[in-house]
Amino acid sequence: MGLTERIFLALIVASLFGSFAHSLAPANASAQRRADPRERRARELFEQGEAAYEEGRYEEAISAFEQAYGLSARPLLLYNIANAQERLGLLREALDNLRYYLEDAPDDERPVIERRIRGLEDRVARQEREEQERRADQQTIARTAAEAAATAAVRDGRAGAEPAGPAPPILGWTLTIGGGVLAVTGIVFGALALGARSDADALCSSVGESTFCPSSAGAALSRDGTFSLLADIGIIAGIAAASLGVYLVLTHDPETPTPSRRGESPPPSSAPSDADAPSAAEEAHLELGVRPVAGGAALVFRGTL
C-alpha cells in the first residue's frame, strides 16, 4: 500500500471516529442530566403532576408542575401549567404562562399557541368586563342604601315633633360620628388590601418585563379584591354620612325646639299666628346624594333647611 493510500485511509478512519464521538455527545449530556438529583426530582414531580391532571386534580397538578419548573426550568412545563390553570378557570394566569412558553416554543407549534393566546385574551377581556359590572352594581347598591338611610334619618328627625325647648343637634352629631366610624373602617380594610397585595407581590417573580404568579398567590389576590371593595364602600358611605352630619351641625338653629317624647306636655307658649306658620313649600327639606365621577364619587346636597 502506497503512502497516498495510507493517508487517505487514515483520514477516513479519523472522520468516522469524529462522527461517532459527536453522536455520543448528546447521549452523554442526556445521561448527565438524568444523573443530576434536581433533574430526577423534577422528573418525579412532572409524572406526579401528569397523573393528577389526568385524574382531574388540577390544583395538585399545578403545584407539581410549578415545583418541577423551579428545578429544571424546562419551558414545556409552562404549557402544562397553563393547561391546568385554564381547566380551573384561572384564565389570566394561564394566558401569562402561554405567553412565556411561546418564547421558546418550536416553530411548528407557534401558530397553535398564538391562536390559544388570542382566544384566552378574548375570554379574559369578557371576564374583566363582567367583574367591573358586578363591582359597579355592588357600589351602586351601597350608595343607594346610604342615601336611603340618610334621607330616612332626616325625615325621622323632624317627623311629628312637638316643641319642648332648645336642644343640641343630636342627629347631626350621630351622623358625623357614625360616618367617621364607617370611614375609619374603610381605611382599615384599605390597609388590609395593601397587605394582601404585598403578599401577592412577594409570591410573584419577574421574568424580564413579565410577572409570573404561582397559583398560591390566588388567595392573596382574592383578599386584595374583597378588602378593596369593602374599603371603597366604607369610605364612601362614611364620608356621605359624616358630611351630612357636619352640615346639620353647622346649620343647626339653637332656638329651634327639640321634639318631646310622646305623652309629654309641651311647656306653655304662645301659639303662632297663621302668618308666622311656614307654608308647605317653605318646609325644611334636605336630600343627600352620591354621584359617580371619573376616578371616584362626588357628594351632592339637594333641598333647603
Secondary structure, 3 states (H helix, E strand, C coil): CCHHHHHHHHHHHHHHHHHHHHHHHHHHHHHHHHHCHHHHHHHHHHHHHHHHHHCCCHHHHHHHHHHHHHHHCCCHHHHHHHHHHHHCCCHHHHHHHHHHHHCCCCCCCHHHHHHHHHHHHHHHHHHHHHHHHHHHHHHHHHHHHHHHHHHHHHHHHHCCCCEEEECCCHHHHHHHHHHHHHHHHHHHHHHHHHHHHHHHHHHCEEECCEEECCHHHHHHHHHHHHHHHHHHHHHHHHHHHHHHHHHHHHCCCCCCEEECCCCCCCCCCCCCCCCCCCCCCCCCEEEEEEEEECCEEEEEEEEEC
